[in-house]
Amino acid sequence: MKFVSAIAALSLSLSAFAFELPVGGFDALAVKSAPQFTAVEAPLFEGIVKLSNCSGSLIIFEGQPTSDKALVMTNGHCLGLPGGFLKPGQVIVNQPVSRAMKVYDANMKLHNIKSTKIVYATMTNTDVALYELDATYNQILTATAVRPLLLASQRPLAATKIDIASGYWDRNWACEIDGFAFSLREGDWTFTDSIRYNQECDTIGGTSGSPIIEHGERLVIGINNTSNESGARCTLNNPCEVDEAGRVVVIKQRSYGQQTYQIYGCVDASFKLDLALSSCTLPK
């Protein structure tokens, strides 16, 4: 959860940032940046979202009508709500919030988008937040030519080649899935069945919320959220792996993401969040 900036209060409008996990050290929406990806890489960034403190992605569920209001996915620790991070066990559902964002098209151009509510957010077992926007997928496509990325409904596999595209840094990290951590502990938080990358994806503060994209596809198979910075054991910015027997392993400078396919179990036939579904395993 890589914190690099000082803790400070944020307004509900989320016009600024304060935390790292890994939250970035400057307001990316207020700084004019030059993309660090090439014209060849630019199509990968279609649908990648820039937040003030984190990264995100414009995502759509399999079979979801494009007449629905669009969704942006990022980390639960990227909300920046007053009071700091969500507590273990805490869940936010359908909370109105206006938040400015920007989304990339396939030609390296950024477009303004805005949320109207947090559909769901938690930092328990996983680290995810879904924002609903004030526009439909069709309206965004018409206005910006931006298509959403498809959220995968199946668990990812080890050795899958991946891209971690950061809207905050306008940069991509390419590597592969090294394996999975049964339990990942960081400070007060515990994540389950976390995705571990190999050494090539040495993600940094601000990459939080970046989608984990299956290489060569517009398919999101997870969400980037943390890395072990200094080799410390199970502390903030230094997650540790814990296996089924309770053995702790620390891998310095190794980065991790969280799985997202479970969200499908909590979405009803009309693609609305329903935590009461028997198939839903997300924290309630």
N, C-alpha and C positions, 0 to 999 in steps of 0.2 A: 504494500500500500504506500510506498514511497512518499513521505511528506518532505517537501523541500522549502516550503514557505511558512511564515509565521502564522499562527492561528489568530484569526480576526473574525469579527462578526460580519455577516452578510445580510443583505435585505432579502425579503421574499421575492423581489424581482430578479434576484441573482445577477445583478449588474456588475458584480465583482466576484473575486474568489478569495479563498483563504487557506485551503488545506491541500495536502498531498497524499496520495495513496494509490497511484502516483499523480497528484495534482500538479499542474505546472506552476512556474514561478512568475508568470506575468499574465495579463489579460490578453489572450490571443485575439479577441474580437476588436480590441482597441489598437492593436499593432498591425501595421501593414507589413505582410510577410511575402517573401519570394519562395514559391514552391521549391522544395529540394528533390522533387521527382522530375524525371525527364518526360518529353512528349510521348515516348514509348510507354512509360508507366502511367501517363495521365488517365487513360480509360479505367484503370484500377481504382482511381479515386472518385469515380462517379458514385454519388451517394454517401461519401464520407463526410462526416459532420465535424465542424469546428465549434467547440464550446469555449467559454471564457477561460476555463481552468483545465479542461479535459478534451478528450476526443469522443466521437460517437459515430453512429451510422443510421442512415434511413433504411429501415427494414420492413419487410412485408412477410406475412405468413403464407404458406403453401395454400393456394386456392382462395385467398382473400380477395374480395372485390376491390378494384382500384377506385371505386366510388367511396370507399371508407376513408375516414380521416387518417392521415399518415402517422406513422410511429417512428420515433427516434430512440435507439437503444444506447445506453452508456452505463457506467458503474453506479451502484448505489452510493458510493463514497464521493461521487462527483456532484451531488445535489447542491452542496453549499448552503444548506438551510441554517437558520439561526440555531445556535447551540452545538454546532459541529456535526460529527458523524452520527449516523444511525447507530443506536445501541444494539448489542446482541439480542436477538429476538424481536426487534422492532420492525414493523412493516408499515409502509405508506400505501394507501389504496385510494385512487381517484381524488387526489388533492388538487384543487385549482392552483395553477401557478403559471405566470407569464414569464417565459425565458427566451431571450434572443439567442439565435444560433445562425450558423452559416453552413451551406452545403455545397460541395464541389460538383461541377458537371464534368463531362468527359474531356473538356478542352481547357482544364485548369482554371476555370472561372468560378468564383464564389458567389452564391446567391443567399439572400436573407430569408430565414424561415423563423417561425415563432411557435412556441408551445402554448397550450391552454391549460394543461393539467399533467400531473404525474399519475399515470395509470397504475403503476406498481413500482415499488422500490424496497430493497432489503440489502443488508450486509450479513445475513445469516445463512450459512451453508453455501451461498453463492454471493455475488456482488453485482447486482444488476438493477437498472432503472429503465422504465419505459415511459417516454413522454408522448402525449398525443398532441399533434399540431393543429393549427387553426385552418389548415387546408387539406384537401383530399390528395391521394396519389395522382389522380387525373389532373387536378388543378396545378400541382407542382410540375408534372410533366409538361403541361401546356405552357406554363410560365417560364420554365427553366430548362426543359429537355432532360431533367434528371430522373432516372429510373431508380427504384429502391433495390437494395440487395435482398436476396431471398434468405430467410432464416431456415437453417436445416432442421429437420424433424428427427434426425437420427444421431446417435452418439458418435463422435468422431473417433478415428482409429489412430493408433500409434504409427509413426513414420510418415504420416500425411504431410506433404509439403504445404506450407502456409505463408500467407502474407499478413502482416500486422500494419495496417494503414492508419497513420495518425493524422487527424485533421488539425490537431493543435500544433504539431511540428511540420505539417505539410511534407511528411516523409514516410517511407515504407521500410519495414524490417522484414526480411525474407529468411525463413529457416524451415524446420520441420518439428512435428510433435515428437518429443523424446520419450514421453510416457505420461503416467498419471499418478498423482499423489492421493492416497487414500484419504488423508486429512491434512490440511494445511493450516497451521496456526500462526497468527500474527497479532501480537498484543492481545486485546480482548476478543478478537474475532477468530472464528474457525470456518474454513471453507471445505467442502467435501468433493472428492473425485476431481480435483483440480488438474488442469492441463499444464504439463511441464514442457517448455521448449528446449531445444538444444542450444548450444552456446551462441549461435549466430544471432539470435533474437535477444540482444542485450538492451531491452527497452528501458526508457528513462522517464523521469517525471513529466507528466503531460500526455503520455501515451495511454493513461487510464481511459477505459471505455472504448478503445480502438477495437474494431471487430477483428476476430481471427477468421480470415478468409481462406477457403481452400484454394490453393494456387491454380490459376487458370480458369477459375469459376467465379461467378457472382454469388457465391454461397457462403453465408456466415455460419461457422461451426462453433463459435465461442466468443468470449469477450476478454480482452487483456485487462489485468488488474494489479499485478504487484511483482516485486522481485526482491531478492536478498542482496542488500547493498554492501554490507561490511563483513558478513560472515557471523554476525551475532545470532543468538539462538532464540527464536520465537518472539522477537521483539518487533516493535513498530519499524517498518521498512526492512525487516529481516525475518521473513516467514520461514518456518521450519516444516519439514514433512514428518508426519507421524503415521506409522503403519498400523495394521490391525492388531499387532501385539503391543502397541504403545511405544515402540522404538522410535527415537527421534533422529532425524538426519538433517543436517544443515549443508546446503550447497551454495557457497558464496557466489554472488553475481549471477545466479540462475533466476530466470523470470517465469511467471506463471499466468495462466488465464483460467476463466471459469466456463463451465459448460452451459449451454443455453437451450438445448433441445427440450429440456423439461418444461419449458414455458408452454409448449403445445398441450400438455396435460391439463393446463389451467385455463384453456380457451374454449369457449362453447362453440356451437355450430354457426353462430353469427359473428364469431371472432371477437367476442367480448370476454374480458377477464371474469372468471368465476372460480374463486378459490374453494368453493364448496364441492366442486366436482370430485368424484371418487378417484379420478386419475390424477388429481393435482397433488404434487409433492412439494411445491414451493412453500416456504414458511407463510403462515396465515396470521 
